[in-house]
Amino acid sequence: QVQLVESGGGLVQAGGSLRLTCKASDRRFSVKTMGWYRQAPGKERELVARISRLGNTHFADSMEGRFAISRDNFNNFVWLQMNSLKPEDTAVYYCHDDTTDIWGQGTQVTVSS
């Protein structure tokens, strides 16, 4: 069974950075499109960024320029580098296999003002 395990969340001050890691246990990881999503309290889950199997990336408008997504197809990792964090970035961040609709358990990111 495919599993996605996130790590790297935590508490950071506004303007700081965090790097989230997603480790996939999937033999077919290299052909998957992978995404990072987030859900803030009282809000719907939203796309943060996604990366195709070839490394093409797409970002939500509010994250472009501040966040970066990357992957390692050999070791089955996806990363989300978050810079210039704002209090409104506070949310649970989820790794998602966009190809087969599998979710990780999420990791909390809290940005203090």
C-alpha positions in Angstrom: 0.0 0.0 0.0 1.4 3.4 -1.0 2.1 5.7 1.9 3.1 9.4 2.0 4.8 10.7 5.1 5.3 14.4 5.6 7.8 16.0 8.0 9.3 19.4 8.6 6.4 21.4 9.9 6.7 23.6 13.0 6.5 27.1 14.4 8.3 29.9 12.6 8.2 33.7 12.8 6.9 35.7 9.9 9.5 36.2 7.3 11.1 32.9 8.2 11.5 29.7 6.2 10.6 26.0 6.4 11.3 23.0 4.3 8.7 20.3 4.2 9.6 16.8 3.2 7.4 14.0 1.8 8.6 10.5 1.6 6.7 8.1 -0.7 6.7 4.3 -0.4 5.8 3.8 -4.1 7.7 1.8 -6.7 6.0 4.0 -9.4 6.8 7.3 -7.7 8.8 8.5 -10.6 5.8 8.6 -13.0 3.5 10.3 -10.5 2.5 14.0 -10.4 2.9 15.1 -6.8 1.4 18.0 -5.0 1.4 19.9 -1.8 -1.9 21.2 -0.5 -2.8 23.1 2.7 -5.9 23.5 4.8 -6.3 26.4 7.3 -8.8 26.3 10.1 -12.3 26.9 8.8 -11.2 26.9 5.1 -11.2 24.4 2.3 -8.1 22.5 1.3 -6.2 24.3 -1.4 -3.4 23.6 -3.8 0.0 25.0 -2.9 2.1 23.6 -5.7 2.5 20.5 -7.9 5.3 19.0 -9.8 5.1 16.6 -12.7 7.2 13.5 -13.2 9.4 15.5 -15.5 9.8 18.3 -13.0 7.4 20.8 -14.5 5.9 22.9 -11.7 2.8 24.9 -11.0 2.1 27.2 -8.0 -1.0 28.8 -6.6 -0.8 32.6 -7.3 -0.2 33.6 -3.6 2.7 31.2 -3.3 4.6 31.8 -6.5 7.9 33.5 -5.9 8.0 32.5 -2.2 7.7 28.7 -2.4 9.6 26.1 -4.4 8.8 22.5 -5.1 11.3 19.8 -6.0 11.6 16.0 -6.2 14.0 13.2 -6.1 12.7 10.3 -8.2 15.4 8.0 -7.2 14.8 8.2 -3.5 11.0 9.0 -3.6 11.1 12.5 -2.0 9.1 15.6 -2.7 10.1 18.9 -0.9 8.3 22.2 -0.4 10.7 25.0 0.4 8.7 27.9 1.9 10.3 31.3 2.2 9.1 34.7 3.4 6.3 33.0 5.4 3.3 35.0 6.5 0.8 34.3 9.3 -1.8 33.5 6.6 0.4 30.6 5.6 -0.6 28.9 8.8 -2.2 25.6 7.9 -1.8 21.8 7.9 0.2 21.0 4.8 -0.5 17.7 3.0 1.5 15.8 0.4 -0.7 14.3 -2.3 -0.2 11.8 -5.1 -2.2 13.7 -7.7 -2.1 10.8 -10.1 -3.8 8.2 -7.9 -5.3 10.5 -5.2 -3.4 9.4 -2.1 -2.9 11.8 0.8 -0.4 12.0 3.5 -1.3 12.6 7.1 -0.3 16.2 7.1 2.1 18.4 9.0 1.3 21.6 10.9 2.9 24.9 9.9 2.3 27.8 12.2 3.6 31.3 11.4 3.6 33.8 14.2 3.4 37.5 13.6 
